[in-house]
Amino acid sequence: MNGAGRTLLDLAGYFTPEEWAAAARDNISLDEVRRAPSTISGSLSEAVIALRQER
């Protein structure tokens, strides 16, 4: 089974409507997206957990 559709629905609960609207206006290049993970110290999972705890 492909869980891609379910993943999109799951993401909706992580962000507020204001965050979605702001993200739609972001002008981010693909190169910026590719470089971003290299700035994360530690593991990606630790970074995600830390961000969620800040909320």
CNS distance restraints for C-alpha pairs under 8 A (distance, minus, plus):
assign (resid   3 and name CA) (resid   7 and name CA) 6.22 0.50 0.50
assign (resid   4 and name CA) (resid   8 and name CA) 6.63 0.50 0.50
assign (resid   5 and name CA) (resid   9 and name CA) 6.69 0.50 0.50
assign (resid   6 and name CA) (resid  10 and name CA) 6.15 0.50 0.50
assign (resid   7 and name CA) (resid  11 and name CA) 6.27 0.50 0.50
assign (resid   8 and name CA) (resid  12 and name CA) 6.73 0.50 0.50
assign (resid   9 and name CA) (resid  13 and name CA) 7.65 0.50 0.50
assign (resid  10 and name CA) (resid  14 and name CA) 7.60 0.50 0.50
assign (resid  11 and name CA) (resid  15 and name CA) 7.23 0.50 0.50
assign (resid  12 and name CA) (resid  16 and name CA) 7.93 0.50 0.50
assign (resid  15 and name CA) (resid  19 and name CA) 5.85 0.50 0.50
assign (resid  15 and name CA) (resid  20 and name CA) 6.56 0.50 0.50
assign (resid  16 and name CA) (resid  20 and name CA) 6.43 0.50 0.50
assign (resid  17 and name CA) (resid  21 and name CA) 6.18 0.50 0.50
assign (resid  18 and name CA) (resid  22 and name CA) 6.13 0.50 0.50
assign (resid  19 and name CA) (resid  23 and name CA) 6.06 0.50 0.50
assign (resid  20 and name CA) (resid  24 and name CA) 6.25 0.50 0.50
assign (resid  21 and name CA) (resid  25 and name CA) 6.78 0.50 0.50
assign (resid  22 and name CA) (resid  26 and name CA) 6.58 0.50 0.50
assign (resid  28 and name CA) (resid  32 and name CA) 6.45 0.50 0.50
assign (resid  28 and name CA) (resid  33 and name CA) 7.22 0.50 0.50
assign (resid  29 and name CA) (resid  33 and name CA) 6.54 0.50 0.50
assign (resid  30 and name CA) (resid  34 and name CA) 6.22 0.50 0.50
assign (resid  31 and name CA) (resid  35 and name CA) 6.17 0.50 0.50
assign (resid  32 and name CA) (resid  36 and name CA) 6.11 0.50 0.50
assign (resid  33 and name CA) (resid  37 and name CA) 7.74 0.50 0.50
assign (resid  35 and name CA) (resid  39 and name CA) 7.37 0.50 0.50
assign (resid  36 and name CA) (resid  40 and name CA) 7.34 0.50 0.50
assign (resid  37 and name CA) (resid  44 and name CA) 7.83 0.50 0.50
assign (resid  40 and name CA) (resid  44 and name CA) 6.92 0.50 0.50
assign (resid  40 and name CA) (resid  47 and name CA) 7.22 0.50 0.50
assign (resid  41 and name CA) (resid  47 and name CA) 7.96 0.50 0.50
assign (resid  42 and name CA) (resid  46 and name CA) 6.75 0.50 0.50
assign (resid  42 and name CA) (resid  47 and name CA) 7.42 0.50 0.50
assign (resid  43 and name CA) (resid  47 and name CA) 6.53 0.50 0.50
assign (resid  44 and name CA) (resid  48 and name CA) 6.28 0.50 0.50
assign (resid  45 and name CA) (resid  49 and name CA) 6.16 0.50 0.50
assign (resid  46 and name CA) (resid  50 and name CA) 6.13 0.50 0.50
assign (resid  47 and name CA) (resid  51 and name CA) 6.25 0.50 0.50
assign (resid  48 and name CA) (resid  52 and name CA) 6.25 0.50 0.50
assign (resid  49 and name CA) (resid  53 and name CA) 6.21 0.50 0.50
assign (resid  50 and name CA) (resid  54 and name CA) 6.39 0.50 0.50
assign (resid  51 and name CA) (resid  55 and name CA) 6.91 0.50 0.50
